[in-house]
Amino acid sequence: MPKSTPPSTKQQQADKQSKQQTLLSYAQKGVQLVKQCAPPRIVIRILIFLLILLILVAVALLYILGTNGGTAYLIDKISAETGIAIHYH
């Protein structure tokens, strides 16, 4: 069996550099993947707009139903759709 000779320092440095380049290329690929998968700003803005719009509609609906006229309208609409006579004062 031949004895193994230790690698030279130049070879060790070359191995370290190739490992660092490999790790760097993996990191660059990861950054590119995150950039591709992350939603663009316009999608986030649209989602925020829709959320605000939904909240405003819910608040308006709750306000309308909280008034006497809104409650009467809702009861009349339910009785018309179901055919049930509802009497209220």
PyMOL commands that set and color helices and strands:
alter all, ss='L'
color gray80, all
select helices_A, chain A and resi 9-37+41-66+68-82
alter helices_A, ss='H'
color red, helices_A
deselect
rebuild
show_as cartoon
